[in-house]
């Protein structure tokens, strides 16, 4: 049996979670799907799926093999298109992910501009406040904030952001402005859990990193809601600079304890490593990188220092 055919069936079954659904997608009969998977398992000498009459789960061997199978099929598809000149114009579907707040604040104008310029490309945008596995979830690229762990992803740096404490001018007039991190324990703190894990704030004192724990008056898992509460005068909260630059310029919020602000975190466009990068992916990176860099520069407050600080997934 054709080994590439076996790979196509294997990936289709893994994506569909079912032999029958994979067969429908590939226009194959159920016995043909079963034969292809059995041939692959015989070749590997191991099962790639555990299957019963009620369930189908991928094995550890299958999970490890899935990434390679996807890469081989993607590279073959790109090579065939290059051979016949179909890659001169970007076309096809791209799936992109980033955090909810960054997507709403900075990404959508870039996506819409790209689609206007490349009518043969379609896109799915997944706004997720978690770090998605691009390969396993079939995602082409992501915009991520924070240092990149060692992985099989390629990263293109497009800027930096910082964590910053903010409060409304009315709140600071009524309660006073904290002078040191320890003063936060005397104030009402709105803890955005995405940036204040374990109810603590991490900061720099000189060149050394420290943290301070406190009992927040209000704890929220959504950045927009925590900032809205701060604007209403409910207390001091934490944000990334791109979230609050306009609010600070407009006078709706004011920075607090700026001299203790942590070091900036890098922002990257990342995508799975591959020998061949599809034209649609390359076109989006070339289009988005300078525009997102300009956007981040416009949303950056003065005073950033040069060291990186983790702010994963936001």
N, C-alpha and C positions, 0 to 999 in steps of 0.2 A: 504493500500500500504506500502511496505517496507520503513521504515524511512531512512535507509542508501541509498537506491536507490534514494529517494527524494534528499538527500544531494548531491549525485553524479551528478544528473541531474542539480541541482541548480548551483553547481560549474562549470559544463561544459557550461551552458548557460552564466554565468557571464564571463567566460574566452573567449567564442566564440563571445559574443555580439549578439547572434542570436539563436532563437529556432531551426531553420532549421540546422544551422551549428553544434549545439550541438547534435542534433539528428543523424547527419551523423557521428560524432566522436564516439557516443555511440551505433551506429547501432540501433537506435530507430526511429519509425515513428513520424512525427510531432504531431499527436494526443496523442501519449504516453508521449512525452515531456510536452505537455500542461497539461495533467492529473497529472503528477508528480509535476509540479510547483503549480497547483491549490490545490493539496492535502497538499503541504507544507504551502501554504498561509492560508488554512483553519485551519491547526494545529496551526500556529503562530497567527492567527487572524489579519494579516496585509499583505499588498502586499509587495513582494520582488522585483518586477519589474513593472515599468510603461511601457506599451506597446501600440503602435498604429500600423496601417498597414505599417507605414514607419520607425518607430524607436523603440528602446528598451533601456531603461535606468534603472539602479539599484536604488532602493529607499534608503533612509537613514536606514530603518530597514534592508533591504537586505545587505547594505554595512557593517553594524555592525555584522550581522549574518555570513557574508562570511568568516571572519577570523576564527571563531569557526568551521565552516563547513570544511574548509581546514585542520585545526589541527586534527579534529576527523578522517577524511579520511586518513591523513598521519600516524597517530598513529595506526589506524587499519591495514594499509598496513604493517607497520613495525612489529606489533605484530604477524601478520599471517606469515611473513617471518621468524621471530625468532622461531615460534612454529615448523616449518618444517626444521629449520637449514639452510635456504637460506642466512642468513646474515653473515655466516662465511667469505665469500669473498665479499668485497665491489663491488657493481654493480649498474648500473643505470645511470641516467643523473644528473649532478650538474650544476647549474647556479650561476655564481660568478660575482660580480661587484666591481669596484674600479674606481679611477680617471684615466683619460687618461695618464697623465704623470707618475703616480706611476705604472700603468700597464705596460707601455713601459719600464720603468727603472728597476723595481724590480720584477714584478709578473710573467712575461711570462716564464722565466727559471724554476720557481717553478711549474707552471702549466704543462709544458712539462715533467718535471721530474716525477711528480705525475702520469701522464697518462702512461708514460713508465713503472712505477712500478705497475699500476693497470689497466690492459688491458680491464677489464670488465666495466670500468667507462668511460663515455663520458662527455664532458664539453662544456658549452657556457660561454664565457667571455664578459661581457658588460663593455666597458670603457666609463664612463659617468662623466662629470664634474657637477654633481648635486647629491643630496642625494636621492637615490631611496627608495621607500617604498617596503621593501622586501616581505612582505606578499601580498600586493595588486598586485605587479608585478610578483609574482611567482618566486622570486629569493631566492636561498638557503642560500647564505652568502655574506658578503662584507668585504673589507678592508677599514677602515675609519680612517681619520686623524683628531684629535681634540677631545675635551671632549665629552663624550657620553651623550645626554640628557636622561632624564628618559623615558623609553620605555619598550616594551615587548621583547627587544633584549638581548641576552646574549653576553658579550664581553670578549675576551681573549687578554690581552695586549701583544704586540710583540715588542715594542720599542718606541722611541720618535724621533721627528724631530723639527727643529727650523726654523723660518723665518730669513733670512739674506739678507743684502744689498750687492750687488756686482757691480763691474765695471771692465773694461779692464785696464791692466797696462798702456797702451798708453793713455787712456782717463785721468787717474789720473796724469800721467806725464804732460799732456797738461793743465789740468784744476785745478790740485791740489786735495788734499784729504780733504774732509770735516772733521772737528773736532767735531762738535756738530750737533744734528738734525736740528737746525735752519739753518745751512749752506746748507742744501738740496735746499733751495729756491734760492740759487745762482748757482745751477747746473742744468744740463739737466737730467730730471728724466723720465725713461721709466716705466710707471705704468702698471703692470700686474694686471688687474682688479680683478682676483681671490684672490689676496693677498693684494690689496690696494683698498678696497671698499671706495667709496665716496672721492677718490683722497686724501687719507691720509695714513700716516705710523704710526703704533702704536709701541711704544718702552718702554723700562724700563730705568728710571733714578734713580739709587740706587734701592730701593725696590718699587718705585711708578710707576704706568703705566701712560703714556702720549700719546698724538697723535699730529701730525703736518700735516696741510693741505698745499697743493701746487698745482700749475698748471703744470701738466706734459707736457713735450715737445712731448711725444709720448705715446699713450694709447693703450694697446693690450689685447685681451681676451684669449691669448694663451701663456702658459709658455715657450714653446720651441722657439717661435718667439721673445718673449721679451728677452730671454737669447742670442739668435743669434744677436739681435740688440746691446745688451751690449758688446758682443765679438767684434763687428765691431767698437766699440768706440763711440756709439751714446749716451751713458749716463749711469746713475746708475739705476739698477732695483732691484726688490725683488724676492726672490726665497725661496723654502724650501731646507734645507741642502742636502737632498738626490739628488736633482736636479743638484747641482753644486759642490759637493765634488770632483769629478774627474776633473772638469774644473779648480778648484782652485789648486789642486795638480799639474796639468799640466802647470800652469802659464797662462792659457787663461783668467782667471778672478781672481780678488782679493777681499777679504771681505772689507767692508766699515762700519765704526761706530760699530765695534764688541762689544765695551763695553756697547752699548745701545741695544743689541740684545734681543728681547723678550724671555720669558721663553719657554721651550720646550713644544711641543704638543704631547700627547700620540697617538700611532697608535694601533688600535685594529682589530682583526678579529671578526666580529659580525654575529649572526644568530638568527632567531626567536626562542623564548623560547618554549620548548616542553618537555613533560615528557619523550618522547622517541627520542633520536637523532639517525638518520639513520647511518648505518655503513659507507656508502660512505662519509657522511658529517664528521663523527668522524675521518675517515682515512685521509681526506684532511687536517683537522685542525692539526692532529698530525704530518703530513708530512710537512705542510707549515709553521707552527709557528716557529720552530727552524731555518729553512732556511731563512725566512724573517727577523727574529731577527738578524741573522748573516749578512745578506745583509744590514740592517739598521745600524748596528754597523760599518760596513766597509764604509758606506757613511755618517757617522757622523763626524762633525768637532769638535775639542777640544773646551772646554770652556762652554759647556751647563750647565745651572743651573737647579734646580729641580722643578720649578713651571710650571704648565701647562698654555698654552695660546691657544686660539681658532684659528683653521685654518680649518674650516669645509669644507668637500667635496673636498679636494685637494689631 
